[in-house]
Amino acid sequence: MLRRLFEAIFHRLFFTWMYRRGRTPWDTGISPPELVEAVEGVGAMPPGRALDLGCGTGTNCLYMARNGWQAIGVDFAAPAITRAKQKARAMGKLPGAVRFIRGDVTQLDRLPIGAPCSLILDLGCFHGLNEDRRADYAAGVSRFAAPGALYLLYGFEPRMLGMRRVGFTQDDVERIFGDSFKVEKIERGTGRDGAPTAWYWLRRIERV
């Protein structure tokens, strides 16, 4: 228990420090083609409410807001949220709207997110959570996903990152999210360092 608490604290401090130092190789400033396809591609979703979990400096929220979405970004790193708000102010008026919240993605019910969202994005947040916190994360995602919502999830396959085990498998996804979401598609690839990664397209199950 104490080890997991220490790991969670270290994880938060590490990312806060990295953002303050500007050492953020994951923050490319470019929205992934998987999100662009959902927003602008063939059969694109109509603009609605979107939730970006682990939003960083706001690249994807601002992209969605430029395309008419009401986007909300959540991140635990204060420097990232500060930078995201600065970028939003610099952009001025947008076709949609954007809001950034500093908070814990495993405690979404405590955050002022508001109504459910038709699009949820996680670009490398869930894969870094300790396993004992993933059920709380999934409960929050389910709570704020509107019926039929698309949940785009990206992360590492299981691997060691320093002294921490990160990543998840298809079995993990189906076990953790299977009560509320159906896996529609999976695309596997590799990250910048050649490590296996995967994109998951999940659809919120509409209960009758």
C-alpha positions as CSV (number, residue, x, y, z in Angstrom):
1,M,0.0,0.0,0.0
2,L,2.7,2.5,1.0
3,R,4.7,1.5,-2.1
4,R,1.8,2.2,-4.4
5,L,1.2,5.5,-2.6
6,F,4.8,6.5,-3.1
7,E,4.7,5.5,-6.8
8,A,1.6,7.6,-7.3
9,I,3.2,10.7,-5.6
10,F,6.4,10.2,-7.6
11,H,4.5,9.8,-10.8
12,R,2.7,13.2,-10.2
13,L,5.9,15.0,-9.2
14,F,7.8,13.6,-12.1
15,F,5.4,14.9,-14.7
16,T,5.1,18.3,-12.9
17,W,8.9,18.6,-12.9
18,M,9.1,17.6,-16.6
19,Y,6.5,20.2,-17.6
20,R,8.3,22.9,-15.6
21,R,11.6,22.0,-17.2
22,G,10.1,21.9,-20.7
23,R,11.2,18.3,-21.1
24,T,8.1,16.9,-22.7
25,P,8.8,14.7,-25.7
26,W,5.3,13.4,-25.6
27,D,3.9,16.9,-26.1
28,T,4.3,17.1,-29.9
29,G,1.7,19.9,-30.4
30,I,0.1,17.8,-33.2
31,S,-3.3,16.1,-32.8
32,P,-3.1,12.4,-33.8
33,P,-4.7,11.3,-37.1
34,E,-7.1,9.0,-35.1
35,L,-8.7,12.0,-33.5
36,V,-8.6,14.0,-36.7
37,E,-10.5,11.2,-38.5
38,A,-13.2,11.2,-35.8
39,V,-13.6,15.0,-35.9
40,E,-13.1,15.7,-39.7
41,G,-12.9,12.5,-41.6
42,V,-15.5,10.5,-43.5
43,G,-18.5,10.0,-41.2
44,A,-17.1,12.6,-38.8
45,M,-19.0,13.0,-35.5
46,P,-21.1,16.1,-35.2
47,P,-19.6,18.6,-32.8
48,G,-20.6,18.0,-29.2
49,R,-19.0,17.8,-25.8
50,A,-15.6,16.2,-25.5
51,L,-13.4,15.2,-22.6
52,D,-9.6,14.8,-22.9
53,L,-8.1,12.9,-20.0
54,G,-4.4,13.7,-19.4
55,C,-4.8,16.7,-21.7
56,G,-1.3,18.1,-21.1
57,T,-0.9,21.6,-22.6
58,G,-4.2,21.4,-24.4
59,T,-3.3,20.6,-28.0
60,N,-6.2,18.2,-28.6
61,C,-8.8,20.2,-26.7
62,L,-7.9,23.3,-28.7
63,Y,-8.0,21.4,-31.9
64,M,-11.5,20.2,-31.1
65,A,-12.6,23.6,-30.0
66,R,-11.4,25.0,-33.3
67,N,-13.7,22.5,-35.0
68,G,-16.8,23.5,-33.0
69,W,-16.6,21.2,-30.0
70,Q,-17.1,22.0,-26.4
71,A,-13.9,20.5,-25.0
72,I,-12.9,19.9,-21.4
73,G,-9.3,18.9,-20.5
74,V,-8.2,17.3,-17.3
75,D,-4.6,16.9,-16.1
76,F,-2.9,16.6,-12.7
77,A,0.2,18.7,-13.6
78,A,-0.3,22.3,-12.7
79,P,2.3,23.6,-15.2
80,A,0.5,21.8,-18.1
81,I,-2.9,23.3,-17.2
82,T,-1.4,26.7,-16.8
83,R,0.2,26.4,-20.3
84,A,-3.0,25.1,-21.8
85,K,-5.0,28.1,-20.4
86,Q,-2.3,30.5,-21.8
87,K,-2.6,28.9,-25.3
88,A,-6.4,29.2,-25.1
89,R,-6.3,32.8,-24.3
90,A,-3.8,33.5,-27.1
91,M,-6.2,31.9,-29.6
92,G,-9.0,34.2,-28.6
93,K,-12.6,33.4,-29.7
94,L,-13.0,29.9,-31.1
95,P,-15.9,28.2,-33.0
96,G,-16.4,26.0,-30.0
97,A,-15.3,26.3,-26.4
98,V,-12.5,25.0,-24.2
99,R,-12.1,24.6,-20.5
100,F,-9.2,23.1,-18.5
101,I,-9.3,21.6,-15.1
102,R,-6.5,20.5,-12.8
103,G,-7.6,17.3,-11.3
104,D,-7.2,13.5,-10.8
105,V,-8.6,11.4,-13.7
106,T,-9.4,8.6,-11.1
107,Q,-11.8,11.0,-9.3
108,L,-13.7,12.5,-12.2
109,D,-16.9,12.6,-10.1
110,R,-15.3,15.3,-7.9
111,L,-14.5,17.6,-10.9
112,P,-16.8,20.2,-12.5
113,I,-17.2,18.4,-15.8
114,G,-20.9,18.8,-16.2
115,A,-23.0,16.9,-18.7
116,P,-21.9,13.6,-20.4
117,C,-19.7,13.8,-23.5
118,S,-20.0,12.2,-26.9
119,L,-16.3,11.9,-27.4
120,I,-13.6,10.9,-24.8
121,L,-9.9,10.9,-25.5
122,D,-7.0,9.4,-23.6
123,L,-3.7,9.8,-25.3
124,G,-1.3,8.0,-23.0
125,C,-2.9,8.7,-19.6
126,F,-4.5,5.4,-18.6
127,H,-1.5,3.3,-19.3
128,G,0.5,5.1,-16.5
129,L,-2.0,4.5,-13.8
130,N,-1.4,2.0,-11.0
131,E,-3.5,-1.1,-11.4
132,D,-5.4,-0.4,-8.2
133,R,-6.6,3.0,-9.5
134,R,-7.8,1.8,-12.9
135,A,-11.3,0.7,-11.8
136,D,-12.0,4.2,-10.4
137,Y,-10.8,5.8,-13.7
138,A,-13.1,3.5,-15.7
139,A,-16.0,4.3,-13.4
140,G,-15.5,8.0,-14.2
141,V,-15.2,7.4,-17.9
142,S,-18.4,5.5,-17.9
143,R,-20.2,8.1,-15.9
144,F,-19.3,10.9,-18.3
145,A,-19.7,9.0,-21.6
146,A,-23.0,9.7,-23.2
147,P,-25.0,6.8,-24.7
148,G,-23.2,5.8,-27.9
149,A,-20.1,7.9,-27.1
150,L,-16.8,7.2,-28.7
151,Y,-13.9,6.6,-26.4
152,L,-10.5,6.8,-28.1
153,L,-7.8,5.2,-25.9
154,Y,-4.1,5.0,-26.7
155,G,-1.3,3.5,-24.7
156,F,1.6,1.2,-24.3
157,E,1.4,-2.5,-24.3
158,P,2.8,-3.8,-20.9
159,R,6.4,-2.8,-20.3
160,M,8.7,-1.6,-17.6
161,L,9.4,2.1,-17.5
162,G,12.2,2.5,-15.0
163,M,11.0,0.7,-11.9
164,R,7.3,0.9,-12.9
165,R,5.2,-1.4,-14.9
166,V,3.0,0.5,-17.3
167,G,0.7,-0.3,-20.2
168,F,-2.3,-2.6,-20.7
169,T,-3.4,-5.5,-22.8
170,Q,-6.6,-6.1,-24.8
171,D,-7.7,-8.4,-22.0
172,D,-7.2,-5.6,-19.5
173,V,-9.4,-3.2,-21.6
174,E,-12.2,-5.7,-22.0
175,R,-12.1,-6.6,-18.3
176,I,-12.0,-3.1,-17.0
177,F,-14.3,-1.4,-19.5
178,G,-16.4,-4.3,-20.8
179,D,-19.5,-3.6,-18.6
180,S,-19.9,-0.2,-20.3
181,F,-18.0,-0.2,-23.6
182,K,-17.7,-2.4,-26.6
183,V,-14.4,-2.6,-28.4
184,E,-15.0,-1.7,-32.1
185,K,-11.5,-1.6,-33.4
186,I,-7.9,-2.0,-32.4
187,E,-4.8,-0.8,-34.2
188,R,-1.4,-1.8,-33.0
189,G,1.8,0.1,-33.6
190,T,5.1,1.2,-32.0
191,G,6.0,4.3,-30.1
192,R,9.0,6.6,-30.6
193,D,11.3,4.2,-28.8
194,G,10.0,1.2,-30.7
195,A,7.9,-0.1,-27.8
196,P,4.5,-1.8,-28.8
197,T,1.5,0.5,-28.5
198,A,-2.2,0.3,-29.4
199,W,-5.2,2.5,-30.2
200,Y,-8.6,1.3,-29.1
201,W,-11.9,2.5,-30.4
202,L,-14.6,1.8,-27.8
203,R,-18.3,2.6,-28.0
204,R,-20.4,3.3,-25.0
205,I,-23.1,0.7,-24.7
206,E,-26.6,2.1,-24.9
207,R,-28.8,0.5,-22.2
208,V,-32.4,-0.1,-23.1
